[in-house]
Amino acid sequence: MLYLQAGGGLFTNGFFMIAMLAVLVFTMILPQRRRSKQQKEFMSGLTKGQRVVTASGILGLIDKVDEQVVTLNVGNKTYIQVTKNAISKELTDAIYPAKTDA
């Protein structure tokens, strides 16, 4: 009869659990903190004239920035107010190339 030995004891199991926790921290928690910090810096640096997109996909040009509310010009003198948290990211020149005089 074959006998299978049970797992390698407390040290091996404890080491395995610590290793799994370390992998979890380095692959999930730290990158999320980094993204959160970058988003907070972005929201605090919002200025008039930036082209942005909201979390719901609305594109607009920042017209006014208050403490927690941003007024967006979405076209043809149409303005909407959104909270700063609703602004997802800035649109880049790849989406809106700079206009040249030609």
N, CA and C atoms as an extended XYZ file, in Angstrom:
306
Properties=species:S:1:pos:R:3:atomname:S:1:resname:S:1:resid:I:1 pbc="F F F"
N         0.819       -1.174        0.000 N   MET     1
C         0.000        0.000        0.000 CA  MET     1
C         0.866        1.242        0.000 C   MET     1
N         0.421        2.208       -0.732 N   LEU     2
C         1.125        3.477       -0.761 CA  LEU     2
C         0.587        4.390        0.321 C   LEU     2
N         1.515        5.022        0.990 N   TYR     3
C         1.115        5.990        2.002 CA  TYR     3
C         1.534        7.381        1.537 C   TYR     3
N         0.588        8.302        1.547 N   LEU     4
C         0.895        9.679        1.193 CA  LEU     4
C         1.156       10.461        2.457 C   LEU     4
N         2.243       11.198        2.435 N   GLN     5
C         2.543       11.998        3.613 CA  GLN     5
C         1.741       13.285        3.562 C   GLN     5
N         1.219       13.686        4.672 N   ALA     6
C         0.450       14.927        4.761 CA  ALA     6
C         1.404       16.097        4.651 C   ALA     6
N         0.865       17.291        4.269 N   GLY     7
C         1.628       18.519        4.054 CA  GLY     7
C         2.782       18.720        5.019 C   GLY     7
N         3.738       19.552        4.639 N   GLY     8
C         5.025       19.670        5.280 CA  GLY     8
C         5.080       20.404        6.600 C   GLY     8
N         4.018       20.601        7.282 N   GLY     9
C         4.100       21.192        8.600 CA  GLY     9
C         3.765       22.666        8.619 C   GLY     9
N         3.862       23.220        9.806 N   LEU    10
C         3.468       24.604       10.049 CA  LEU    10
C         4.356       25.598        9.309 C   LEU    10
N         5.676       25.360        9.282 N   PHE    11
C         6.590       26.297        8.631 CA  PHE    11
C         6.304       26.395        7.126 C   PHE    11
N         6.131       25.277        6.474 N   THR    12
C         5.892       25.266        5.031 CA  THR    12
C         4.545       25.907        4.700 C   THR    12
N         3.511       25.561        5.437 N   ASN    13
C         2.195       26.144        5.181 CA  ASN    13
C         2.184       27.638        5.471 C   ASN    13
N         2.840       28.052        6.545 N   GLY    14
C         2.922       29.470        6.889 CA  GLY    14
C         3.687       30.251        5.839 C   GLY    14
N         4.790       29.701        5.364 N   PHE    15
C         5.584       30.348        4.319 CA  PHE    15
C         4.765       30.500        3.042 C   PHE    15
N         4.012       29.460        2.690 N   PHE    16
C         3.178       29.505        1.496 CA  PHE    16
C         2.112       30.600        1.612 C   PHE    16
N         1.501       30.727        2.769 N   MET    17
C         0.472       31.744        2.963 CA  MET    17
C         1.070       33.158        2.885 C   MET    17
N         2.249       33.357        3.482 N   ILE    18
C         2.911       34.658        3.419 CA  ILE    18
C         3.299       34.993        1.987 C   ILE    18
N         3.781       34.010        1.245 N   ALA    19
C         4.144       34.232       -0.157 CA  ALA    19
C         2.914       34.618       -0.980 C   ALA    19
N         1.800       33.966       -0.762 N   MET    20
C         0.570       34.292       -1.490 CA  MET    20
C         0.089       35.696       -1.142 C   MET    20
N         0.198       36.088        0.121 N   LEU    21
C        -0.184       37.427        0.545 CA  LEU    21
C         0.710       38.479       -0.124 C   LEU    21
N         2.010       38.200       -0.207 N   ALA    22
C         2.941       39.126       -0.855 CA  ALA    22
C         2.606       39.291       -2.342 C   ALA    22
N         2.283       38.205       -3.001 N   VAL    23
C         1.897       38.269       -4.419 CA  VAL    23
C         0.634       39.103       -4.569 C   VAL    23
N        -0.325       38.909       -3.700 N   LEU    24
C        -1.565       39.682       -3.736 CA  LEU    24
C        -1.285       41.179       -3.578 C   LEU    24
N        -0.434       41.535       -2.622 N   VAL    25
C        -0.121       42.941       -2.378 CA  VAL    25
C         0.562       43.557       -3.582 C   VAL    25
N         1.554       42.886       -4.136 N   PHE    26
C         2.327       43.465       -5.239 CA  PHE    26
C         1.577       43.480       -6.565 C   PHE    26
N         0.623       42.592       -6.761 N   THR    27
C        -0.087       42.559       -8.043 CA  THR    27
C        -1.414       43.305       -8.042 C   THR    27
N        -2.012       43.505       -6.874 N   MET    28
C        -3.332       44.127       -6.864 CA  MET    28
C        -3.400       45.411       -6.050 C   MET    28
N        -2.925       45.404       -4.854 N   ILE    29
C        -3.132       46.525       -3.943 CA  ILE    29
C        -2.245       47.713       -4.291 C   ILE    29
N        -0.948       47.501       -4.491 N   LEU    30
C        -0.046       48.614       -4.791 CA  LEU    30
C        -0.378       49.318       -6.110 C   LEU    30
N        -0.649       48.599       -7.201 N   PRO    31
C        -1.029       49.312       -8.433 CA  PRO    31
C        -2.326       50.107       -8.277 C   PRO    31
N        -3.280       49.594       -7.505 N   GLN    32
C        -4.535       50.320       -7.291 CA  GLN    32
C        -4.282       51.606       -6.522 C   GLN    32
N        -3.417       51.561       -5.523 N   ARG    33
C        -3.071       52.773       -4.775 CA  ARG    33
C        -2.403       53.796       -5.687 C   ARG    33
N        -1.527       53.333       -6.566 N   ARG    34
C        -0.836       54.223       -7.499 CA  ARG    34
C        -1.834       54.906       -8.429 C   ARG    34
N        -2.776       54.141       -8.976 N   ARG    35
C        -3.801       54.719       -9.862 CA  ARG    35
C        -4.676       55.719       -9.108 C   ARG    35
N        -5.024       55.391       -7.875 N   SER    36
C        -5.850       56.293       -7.066 CA  SER    36
C        -5.116       57.601       -6.802 C   SER    36
N        -3.836       57.532       -6.502 N   LYS    37
C        -3.044       58.735       -6.254 CA  LYS    37
C        -2.944       59.589       -7.517 C   LYS    37
N        -2.729       58.947       -8.672 N   GLN    38
C        -2.658       59.680       -9.937 CA  GLN    38
C        -3.989       60.358      -10.250 C   GLN    38
N        -5.110       59.692       -9.987 N   GLN    39
C        -6.427       60.268      -10.257 CA  GLN    39
C        -6.680       61.474       -9.361 C   GLN    39
N        -6.284       61.401       -8.084 N   LYS    40
C        -6.456       62.532       -7.174 CA  LYS    40
C        -5.623       63.724       -7.621 C   LYS    40
N        -4.386       63.471       -8.058 N   GLU    41
C        -3.536       64.543       -8.559 CA  GLU    41
C        -4.140       65.171       -9.810 C   GLU    41
N        -4.696       64.339      -10.690 N   PHE    42
C        -5.335       64.839      -11.907 CA  PHE    42
C        -6.528       65.729      -11.567 C   PHE    42
N        -7.367       65.270      -10.634 N   MET    43
C        -8.560       66.040      -10.283 CA  MET    43
C        -8.199       67.358       -9.614 C   MET    43
N        -7.132       67.378       -8.838 N   SER    44
C        -6.745       68.628       -8.189 CA  SER    44
C        -6.101       69.604       -9.172 C   SER    44
N        -5.634       69.112      -10.308 N   GLY    45
C        -4.981       69.964      -11.293 CA  GLY    45
C        -5.867       70.375      -12.459 C   GLY    45
N        -7.172       70.190      -12.339 N   LEU    46
C        -8.071       70.569      -13.431 CA  LEU    46
C        -8.082       72.084      -13.601 C   LEU    46
N        -7.964       72.522      -14.857 N   THR    47
C        -7.961       73.954      -15.145 CA  THR    47
C        -8.869       74.257      -16.325 C   THR    47
N        -9.256       75.511      -16.414 N   LYS    48
C       -10.110       75.968      -17.510 CA  LYS    48
C        -9.392       75.739      -18.840 C   LYS    48
N       -10.139       75.249      -19.820 N   GLY    49
C        -9.586       75.037      -21.151 CA  GLY    49
C        -9.169       73.606      -21.445 C   GLY    49
N        -9.134       72.735      -20.455 N   GLN    50
C        -8.777       71.338      -20.690 CA  GLN    50
C        -9.946       70.599      -21.312 C   GLN    50
N        -9.644       69.729      -22.253 N   ARG    51
C       -10.666       68.843      -22.815 CA  ARG    51
C       -10.655       67.569      -21.984 C   ARG    51
N       -11.827       67.185      -21.494 N   VAL    52
C       -11.928       66.030      -20.606 CA  VAL    52
C       -13.096       65.146      -21.023 C   VAL    52
N       -13.109       63.955      -20.458 N   VAL    53
C       -14.228       63.029      -20.644 CA  VAL    53
C       -14.684       62.595      -19.257 C   VAL    53
N       -16.000       62.540      -19.083 N   THR    54
C       -16.555       62.110      -17.800 CA  THR    54
C       -16.622       60.591      -17.758 C   THR    54
N       -16.900       60.064      -16.589 N   ALA    55
C       -17.009       58.619      -16.424 CA  ALA    55
C       -18.149       58.049      -17.258 C   ALA    55
N       -19.159       58.868      -17.557 N   SER    56
C       -20.283       58.395      -18.367 CA  SER    56
C       -20.050       58.594      -19.857 C   SER    56
N       -18.899       59.167      -20.229 N   GLY    57
C       -18.546       59.286      -21.640 CA  GLY    57
C       -18.852       60.628      -22.271 C   GLY    57
N       -19.214       61.616      -21.494 N   ILE    58
C       -19.508       62.946      -22.034 CA  ILE    58
C       -18.201       63.689      -22.252 C   ILE    58
N       -18.017       64.203      -23.470 N   LEU    59
C       -16.821       64.962      -23.803 CA  LEU    59
C       -17.116       66.434      -23.637 C   LEU    59
N       -16.146       67.171      -23.089 N   GLY    60
C       -16.381       68.596      -22.920 CA  GLY    60
C       -15.108       69.364      -22.650 C   GLY    60
N       -15.245       70.678      -22.696 N   LEU    61
C       -14.169       71.612      -22.429 CA  LEU    61
C       -14.463       72.287      -21.089 C   LEU    61
N       -13.504       72.256      -20.180 N   ILE    62
C       -13.732       72.847      -18.862 CA  ILE    62
C       -13.877       74.352      -19.009 C   ILE    62
N       -15.003       74.875      -18.513 N   ASP    63
C       -15.260       76.301      -18.553 CA  ASP    63
C       -15.018       76.950      -17.201 C   ASP    63
N       -15.325       76.210      -16.128 N   LYS    64
C       -15.191       76.770      -14.787 CA  LYS    64
C       -14.928       75.637      -13.804 C   LYS    64
N       -14.017       75.876      -12.861 N   VAL    65
C       -13.703       74.880      -11.836 CA  VAL    65
C       -13.963       75.496      -10.473 C   VAL    65
N       -14.882       74.902       -9.727 N   ASP    66
C       -15.148       75.305       -8.351 CA  ASP    66
C       -14.533       74.262       -7.424 C   ASP    66
N       -14.877       74.365       -6.137 N   GLU    67
C       -14.311       73.435       -5.157 CA  GLU    67
C       -14.613       71.977       -5.508 C   GLU    67
N       -15.882       71.643       -5.739 N   GLN    68
C       -16.277       70.270       -6.044 CA  GLN    68
C       -17.030       70.124       -7.354 C   GLN    68
N       -17.341       71.236       -8.010 N   VAL    69
C       -18.157       71.203       -9.226 CA  VAL    69
C       -17.357       71.776      -10.389 C   VAL    69
N       -17.459       71.110      -11.539 N   VAL    70
C       -16.801       71.559      -12.754 CA  VAL    70
C       -17.881       71.823      -13.795 C   VAL    70
N       -17.802       72.981      -14.452 N   THR    71
C       -18.744       73.310      -15.519 CA  THR    71
C       -18.084       72.993      -16.847 C   THR    71
N       -18.756       72.161      -17.637 N   LEU    72
C       -18.230       71.739      -18.932 CA  LEU    72
C       -19.026       72.368      -20.057 C   LEU    72
N       -18.330       72.838      -21.081 N   ASN    73
C       -18.956       73.291      -22.317 CA  ASN    73
C       -18.969       72.078      -23.237 C   ASN    73
N       -20.172       71.594      -23.544 N   VAL    74
C       -20.283       70.388      -24.361 CA  VAL    74
C       -20.636       70.709      -25.800 C   VAL    74
N       -20.668       71.997      -26.151 N   GLY    75
C       -20.877       72.388      -27.538 CA  GLY    75
C       -22.000       73.382      -27.697 C   GLY    75
N       -21.816       74.326      -28.630 N   ASN    76
C       -22.826       75.328      -28.973 CA  ASN    76
C       -23.415       76.024      -27.751 C   ASN    76
N       -22.551       76.512      -26.899 N   LYS    77
C       -22.940       77.230      -25.684 CA  LYS    77
C       -23.865       76.410      -24.782 C   LYS    77
N       -23.634       75.113      -24.749 N   THR    78
C       -24.372       74.215      -23.875 CA  THR    78
C       -23.444       73.810      -22.739 C   THR    78
N       -23.867       74.073      -21.526 N   TYR    79
C       -23.029       73.828      -20.360 CA  TYR    79
C       -23.708       72.822      -19.439 C   TYR    79
N       -22.902       71.972      -18.854 N   ILE    80
C       -23.398       71.054      -17.826 CA  ILE    80
C       -22.452       71.148      -16.629 C   ILE    80
N       -22.990       70.867      -15.463 N   GLN    81
C       -22.184       70.847      -14.262 CA  GLN    81
C       -22.061       69.411      -13.789 C   GLN    81
N       -20.840       69.025      -13.468 N   VAL    82
C       -20.570       67.685      -12.942 CA  VAL    82
C       -19.655       67.828      -11.743 C   VAL    82
N       -19.640       66.815      -10.897 N   THR    83
C       -18.702       66.834       -9.782 CA  THR    83
C       -17.312       66.473      -10.299 C   THR    83
N       -16.303       66.873       -9.555 N   LYS    84
C       -14.933       66.562       -9.969 CA  LYS    84
C       -14.719       65.057      -10.084 C   LYS    84
N       -15.362       64.305       -9.204 N   ASN    85
C       -15.209       62.847       -9.242 CA  ASN    85
C       -15.743       62.228      -10.523 C   ASN    85
N       -16.633       62.924      -11.216 N   ALA    86
C       -17.212       62.391      -12.439 CA  ALA    86
C       -16.259       62.503      -13.623 C   ALA    86
N       -15.230       63.339      -13.505 N   ILE    87
C       -14.293       63.496      -14.615 CA  ILE    87
C       -13.308       62.344      -14.583 C   ILE    87
N       -13.258       61.623      -15.693 N   SER    88
C       -12.467       60.410      -15.762 CA  SER    88
C       -11.033       60.673      -16.197 C   SER    88
N       -10.863       61.366      -17.316 N   LYS    89
C        -9.515       61.610      -17.813 CA  LYS    89
C        -9.497       62.777      -18.784 C   LYS    89
N        -8.290       63.229      -19.071 N   GLU    90
C        -8.101       64.313      -20.027 CA  GLU    90
C        -7.945       63.705      -21.411 C   GLU    90
N        -8.519       64.371      -22.401 N   LEU    91
C        -8.344       63.919      -23.773 CA  LEU    91
C        -7.003       64.418      -24.280 C   LEU    91
N        -6.329       63.619      -25.041 N   THR    92
C        -4.993       63.969      -25.502 CA  THR    92
C        -5.026       64.514      -26.918 C   THR    92
N        -3.872       64.979      -27.374 N   ASP    93
C        -3.757       65.481      -28.745 CA  ASP    93
C        -3.977       64.378      -29.771 C   ASP    93
N        -3.870       63.130      -29.359 N   ALA    94
C        -4.136       62.035      -30.287 CA  ALA    94
C        -5.614       62.010      -30.680 C   ALA    94
N        -6.476       62.396      -29.752 N   ILE    95
C        -7.909       62.427      -30.045 CA  ILE    95
C        -8.291       63.767      -30.661 C   ILE    95
N        -7.784       64.849      -30.082 N   TYR    96
C        -8.026       66.200      -30.585 CA  TYR    96
C        -6.708       66.809      -31.028 C   TYR    96
N        -6.300       66.592      -32.267 N   PRO    97
C        -5.028       67.160      -32.705 CA  PRO    97
C        -5.089       68.690      -32.687 C   PRO    97
N        -3.939       69.297      -32.427 N   ALA    98
C        -3.857       70.758      -32.407 CA  ALA    98
C        -4.164       71.302      -33.797 C   ALA    98
N        -4.959       72.377      -33.865 N   LYS    99
C        -5.316       72.954      -35.155 CA  LYS    99
C        -4.144       73.768      -35.670 C   LYS    99
N        -3.865       73.605      -36.955 N   THR   100
C        -2.787       74.364      -37.580 CA  THR   100
C        -3.374       75.317      -38.601 C   THR   100
N        -2.712       76.442      -38.779 N   ASP   101
C        -3.163       77.404      -39.768 CA  ASP   101
C        -2.621       77.009      -41.130 C   ASP   101
N        -3.505       76.505      -41.976 N   ALA   102
C        -3.064       76.066      -43.309 CA  ALA   102
C        -4.002       76.579      -44.365 C   ALA   102
